[in-house]
Amino acid sequence: MTNLNDRNLIHTAVYWAAPTPDGYGGYTWTQGVEIDCRWSRKMERYLDSRGEEKISRAIVRVDREVALGGYLFLGDLDDLSDSSAADDPTIEAEAYPIQAFTKIANLSGGWYSRKVWL
């Protein structure tokens, strides 16, 4: 079943999944991919993965599951300030780490609402 709320995802973001250890003490990022989202620059209290209360920079509704430790950037790949940011979000000043994520099914279980706090 199609999520009827997908039509509300009017923005594009670049998503990088959480990095994996490279075996040399560093980390390897996946290539950034464009996703549909609804980005709201909004301060909101939330609990992070350790149960600590934080204040968000933005609330983002996304079209798929995303991982804690991943990053989001409002815009598409062509909007990145540096072409190498497509492979490493930490060099993009406007890319933010995913601090919390929820996924809630509708009553029939046919689709999910996915919310991210940055």
C-alpha positions in Angstrom: 0.0 0.0 0.0 1.3 3.5 -0.9 1.8 5.8 2.0 -0.7 8.6 1.4 1.6 10.9 3.4 4.4 10.5 0.8 2.9 13.5 -1.1 3.8 15.6 1.9 7.5 14.7 1.5 8.2 17.8 -0.6 11.9 18.2 0.0 15.0 16.3 -1.0 17.8 15.3 1.4 21.1 13.5 1.0 21.4 10.5 3.4 24.6 8.8 4.5 24.2 5.5 6.4 26.2 5.1 9.6 29.9 4.6 8.9 31.6 1.2 9.3 35.1 0.7 10.7 37.8 0.6 8.0 40.2 -1.6 10.0 42.7 1.2 10.4 41.1 3.2 13.2 39.0 5.2 10.9 35.5 4.8 9.3 34.2 4.4 5.8 31.0 6.1 4.7 28.6 4.9 2.1 28.0 7.1 -0.9 25.3 9.7 -0.1 21.9 9.0 -1.7 19.0 11.4 -2.3 15.8 10.6 -0.4 12.3 12.3 -0.2 11.6 14.1 3.1 9.8 16.9 4.8 12.4 19.0 6.6 11.3 21.4 9.4 13.8 23.6 11.1 12.3 23.1 14.5 13.6 22.9 18.0 11.9 20.0 19.9 12.9 18.0 22.9 13.6 14.3 22.4 15.5 11.5 24.0 18.7 10.3 22.3 19.8 6.6 22.1 21.2 6.9 25.7 17.9 8.2 27.1 19.3 11.7 27.6 17.1 14.7 26.8 18.3 16.8 23.9 17.0 19.7 21.8 16.8 19.1 18.0 18.0 21.4 15.2 15.5 20.0 12.8 12.7 17.4 12.6 12.7 15.4 9.3 10.0 13.0 8.0 11.7 10.5 5.7 10.5 8.0 3.2 12.6 5.1 4.5 14.4 3.7 7.6 17.6 5.5 8.5 20.3 4.6 10.9 21.4 6.4 14.1 24.9 7.7 13.4 24.0 8.4 9.8 23.8 12.0 8.4 21.2 14.1 6.6 21.7 17.2 4.4 18.8 19.3 3.1 19.2 19.5 -0.7 20.4 17.2 -3.4 23.9 15.9 -4.2 24.5 18.9 -6.6 24.0 21.2 -3.6 26.9 19.8 -1.5 29.6 22.5 -1.0 32.4 20.0 -1.9 32.1 17.1 -4.3 34.0 14.9 -1.8 31.2 15.4 0.7 29.2 12.8 -1.3 31.6 10.2 0.3 32.0 11.9 3.8 29.2 14.0 5.3 31.5 15.2 8.1 33.1 17.7 5.7 29.8 19.2 4.8 28.9 22.0 7.3 25.2 21.7 6.7 25.0 17.9 7.1 23.8 16.8 10.6 24.0 13.5 12.5 20.9 11.5 13.1 20.3 11.6 16.8 17.0 9.8 17.1 14.6 7.9 14.9 11.0 6.6 15.3 8.8 4.5 13.0 5.1 4.3 13.7 2.7 2.1 11.7 -0.8 3.4 10.7 -3.7 1.5 12.3 -3.9 -1.0 9.4 -0.1 -1.5 9.3 -0.1 -0.6 5.6 2.5 2.2 5.9 4.8 3.9 8.4 5.5 7.4 9.6 9.2 7.8 10.0 10.6 10.8 12.0 14.2 11.8 12.5 15.7 14.3 15.0 18.9 16.1 14.1 
